[in-house]
Amino acid sequence: HTTWQDLPLPVQHQAKRCLLDLLGALLAGTQTPVARLMADLAVAQYPGDEAAIVGTNRRASLIGATLANGFAANALDIDDGYRLVKGHPGACVLPVLLAAAERRAPLSGASFLAALIVGYEIGIRAGLIRHALYTVYHSSGSWGAIAGAAVAGRVWGFDAALLRHAMG
């Protein structure tokens, strides 16, 4: 139930910095071969018109656009990272947030940024739990999925029971 107004000013400031950093990494990543391949795959395997594939004039289903945008965000490995979870929370969160926001219009900038923060918080906490039990490098596929579910649930207004199922 956290709102943008509930968050301390330093957290709000850092959220804006993270968003700008992620958007830069995503936009730069769209120029890579892997991003082009994933955009092709998304359009072919996950067709639809639900969400934009950033840096192109193409669209795909929510899943397809999220997949393509996630690869682009991490393609150059210049997106944010958090050493204690050995991964990139932003690349797990922003692509889901972009797709979810397209499906739920209108979404205010404050709500968008609050959802981004929720995604980071849930993803990093889940990553810390995961790495307390499993220290091998790069398990962001497990905790990143939980973060993505939290973000989509936040944007789409899931109740507690549905959110628990989605994150589980």
N, C-alpha and C positions, 0 to 999 in steps of 0.2 A: 504493500500500500504506500510505499515511499513516493513522494512527489518531488518535483524539482525544487520547490520551495523548502522542503524539509532538509535539503542537503546543504552542508556548510559551503561557504564561498570558495575555499580552496579546492573542494571536490568538484564544484561546478566548473571552475577554471581548468582543472586537470581533464575533465571530461571533454571540454572543447578542444584542448590540445590533442587529446587522444583521437578525437574525431578527425581533426585536420591531418594528423599524421597518417591515420588509416586511409583517408581519402587519397592522400598523396601516394601511398604505397599501392593502393588499388588502381588508381589511374595510370601510374607508371607500369604496373604489372600487366595492364591490358595490352601492352605493346609486345609482350613476350610470346614465343611460340607455344608454350604450355597454355597460356590464356586463350589463344586462338583455337587450339585443339579442343580445349574444354568448352568453349563457346559452340563450336561445331557439334560436339557430343551432346551438349545440353539441348540444342535445338532439335537434333535428330532423335535422341532418346527420351527427352522430357519436353515434348512439344507443348505449346500453349502460348497464351498472350497475357499471362498474369503478372509477369515482372520483367523488368529491363535487365539485360546483360550490359553492364557498365562499359562504356567506351566503344559500343557498337550501336547499330540501329536495330538490333535484334532483341527479341523477347522469347521467353520460354515459360514453362510452368514455374510455380514458386520454387519447387525443388531444383529444377534445372538452372534457373537464374542464380539461386543461392550457391549451387555447386560451382558454376562458372565464375561467379564473383569471388567465391572463397579461394579458388585457385589463383585468380588474378591478384587478390590481396596479398597472398603469400609468395607469389611467383619469384620475386626478387629477394626475398628474405630480408626486406628492409622494414617490415611491419613491426609493431611493438612486440616485445617479449617479456616474460616474467620468469626469471631464472628458477624460482622455487617450484614452478610447475613445468619447467622445461618446455615451454610452448608459447604460442602466440594467441592470447585470448581475443584480441581484436579481430583477427581473421576468422575466428569462430563465431563472433557475435555480429559484426557489422553486416555481412552478407544476408544473414537471417533477418536482421532489423530492416534492411532496405526492402527486401521482398515483403515482409509482413506489413511494413508501412504502406506499400503500394496497394495492398489488399484492403487496408483499413484507412480510408480517407474520410475526413481530414485528420491528420495527426499533427499536433502543434510541435514546434521546435523544442519546447520544454519537455513535452512527453517523450519525444524522440531521444533526447539526451538522458532523461531519467531511465528509459529502457536500456540505453547503452550502459549506463552505470550498473543497473541490475544485472545485466549480462556479464559484465566484468566481475562483479562481486560473486555471483553464483559460480561462474566458471573457475575463478581462482580458488574459491573455497573447495569446490569439488576436486580441483587439481591437487590441492594440498592434501586432501583426504586420500586421493588415489596414490600420490607419491609417498605417503606415510606407509603404505602397504606394498608398493611396487616402485622401486627406484630406477628401473630401466628407463632410458631416454625416450621421450616423445610418446606419451600416451594421450595427447590432446584430442584424439578421436573419441575417447571416452568422456572426458570432462567437458570438451567443447560441445558435444551433443547435448549435454545437460544445460549448458549455458544457452545454446540456441533454443531449446525448448522453453527455457525461462523467458527469453526475450520475446518469442512469438506469443507465449501465453500472456505476457504483460501487455503487449500491443493489442492483442485480440480480446483482452478482458476475461481470460479464463477464470473460473471460480477455483477455490482451493483444491477441490477434489480432482477436477480435470487437469489442473496444473501439476498436481502430484503424479497423476498417471503419465502425463506427457514427459515429465522430467525423469520418471522411473524407467 
